[in-house]
Amino acid sequence: MRRLSLSLLTTLLLSCAAMAQDSDPGTIAQVLQAQDRDSHGDLRAVVVLRDGAIVAERYYNGETADTLHDIRSAGKSITALLAGAAVARGQLATTKTVGDYWPEVAGSPAGKVVLDDVLTMRSGLAAFDEDEQSPGNEDKLDAAPDPAAFVRGVPAATKPGSAYRYNSLGAYIAGRVVENASGADLEDYAAKVLFAPLGITRWSWGRDVANHPKGQGNLSLRARDTAKIGQMMLDDGVVGGKRVIDAAWLHAVLAPRVAVGAVDRYADSYGYFWYAKTQEIGGQKIAVYFASGNGGNKIYVIPTRRMVVSVASSAYGKAHGQRRSEDILKAILKADATQM
């Protein structure tokens, strides 16, 4: 009987310990380590910064710190930063139309849209990436033999500025506008005004058939380098004591210009190609700003925690990618709350 009682007690103690472990958020490093058990095989990297220093990072499924990873539509958020660089240099104004900077499309529905509406996904153009029949669908854009002619031919669907409709066409247009306004190839411009100041030395950027970098995405970066971009956002555009992006522009980029919660479960609002969402962790509301790409690619910026979380994922076209990235973010914030 004594032996049975000890056995029962041991079982109870082990069960309690397991329950405690399940409820314990652990450390941030443990949160990242737990992703080793992810069964999908398409998570690639998570990098966590606080005050600009790496506090935890982990790589998965063959990825390393030197791997270039396609961040997909998170590249749109980079295009927004390049637009800001052009604005700061007096090369661009968001109150002007696309046609003011891109004469080839002047007079078309796209040419008449002001840049503010392009940057907030409110161009009014008949472009919807989730509808294969949409005239401005991203796959049709990619397949177009003449991108400028394609843009000219996309009709209007609604009044510009009246409705949010996520699409890649607008970011492609924004990239072409930045090129024309700056007089530089978009990739060359990025190298000069953004990548070099941040110490980013390696990248790859997909181009269209006319050899223009895709402002809508297909930019490949290392996870540590996307984290650097997030840190620059957190530091109001300053890197190493030098101004890279104007602070007023960053505030404009992150401002909640359009409510999107009704159509996007992972965001509350949209600014200039950047998202925002308030996460509730342990009864505390935490504002999170982020760039987002297909498959769960994220650059999360969390001002109140002085943190940046970069997630690289190859779950392209799969619902679990976005969900997993948000779950990782929440777990990190929960673990961080216990360590503060």
Secondary structure, 3 states (H helix, E strand, C coil): CHHHHHHHHHHHHHHHHHHHHHHCCCCHHHHHHHHHHCCCCCEEEEEEEECCEEEEEEECCCCCCCCCEECCCHHHHHHHHHHHHHHHCCCCCCCCEHHHHCHHHCCCCHHHCEHHHHHCCCCCECCCCCCCCCCCCHHHHHHCCCHHHHHHHCCECCCCCCCCCCCCHHHHHHHHHHHHHHCCCHHHHHHHHHHHHHCCCCCEECECCCCCECCCCCEEECHHHHHHHHHHHHCCCEECCEECCCHHHHHHHHCCCEECCCCCCCCCEECCCCEEEEEEECCEEEEEEEEEECCCEEEEEEHHHCEEEEEEECCCCCHHHHHHHHHHHHHHHHHHHHHC
